[in-house]
Amino acid sequence: MFTSNTFRRSIPFFAWLIVLCVVPGLFAQKEKDKDKKNQATPSDAPAVLWRQPSDIASRDLFLGPGGETMKPDLSNITFVKEDPEGYSVKYHVRDGAGRKWVVKIGNEARPETAAVRLLWAVGYVTEINYLAPCVHIKGAPKPRKHVERCEGDGFADVRFEARPDNVKRTDNWEWKNNPFVGTKELNGLAVLMALLNNWDLKNENNKILLVRSDDGTTEQRYVISDLGATFGKTGGGITHSRNEPEKYVKTKFVDRVKGNRVEFAFSGKQGELLERVTVEQARWIGSLLAQLSDQQIQDAFRAADFEPEEIQMLTKEVRTRIDQLVNLPG
């Protein structure tokens, strides 16, 4: 006879039965996900962070890494879906030519557009982006936070980030655990982050892009996908800022040289990354940046729709910081 007491004694048995049935399925799914991940990122695909640039002085920093051919067709921008994550309002859209983009709206759009161009100018692999001063997005929902509007229902200062069909977005990469740890290229990138006052150096902002070329070969590009927290003031949660040129130009860059290390006046996430930078490495990235003309630096900020007085202010400060790197003592 099956009594209530028998039922209670049977509960552990049924619990174990459920575990025996469910857990193997979970492990199997985990293995499938792992296999899928491995297929998405072939182990033989070379990892790329930086390429030796041979044309720094002639690079077009107004059009940036996408050039003229990748520019979005603004004649008909249509809403696809919203990306609810992150600080900024972001929408997935299609342009008039049917190409896919993620647009970022808000005060990260301008600094990110300029920052990408400065990284690309000296050889780092980057996202492809453009900024449009005013865009109408058909079907766009009400933004989840306040953003500047234009021409009625238009959005002001919209950053377009390309989503080409030949690029698969895979894992995040970590600043302290990647194939380039200890190299001048990675440490040079950290110096660039300090130069831009990018206080938001969290791993979630880094992305590995699996790029397939026309000849069928693939490579893993290690990019910083979010550079919006730049050209403001570094610091803690209350004191830091973004997209504030007047505060950016008042901050200090290089603090001092101690032995063969450079100490930077940087306050932000993972600031200890800059403790690894040698004088030689800082001079190296400075020597690449020094090949840029003032006009090229201005073009990077002009592409980001900064005001003329802001462009002059930012260009002068960036040049001052480049000179500090080139002229480091020791």
Protein Blocks (a to p, Z undefined) as FASTA:
>chain_A
ZZfklmmmmmmmmmmmmmmmmmmmmmmmmmmmmmmmmmmmcfklccdfbdcdfklmmpcf
knomnommlpccfkbccdfbdcfedjbdcdddddfkopacdddedjklmmmmmmmmmmmm
nopacddddddfbdcdehiacdfbdcddeehjacehiadddddfkbccfddddfklcfkg
oiaklmmmmmmmmmnopablcfklpccdddddfkopacdddddfblklghiaeddfklpc
ehilklmmmpcfbfbdehjaccdddddehklmmmmpcfklmmmmmmmmmmpcfklmmmmm
mmnopafklmmmmmmmmmmmmmmmmmpgZZ
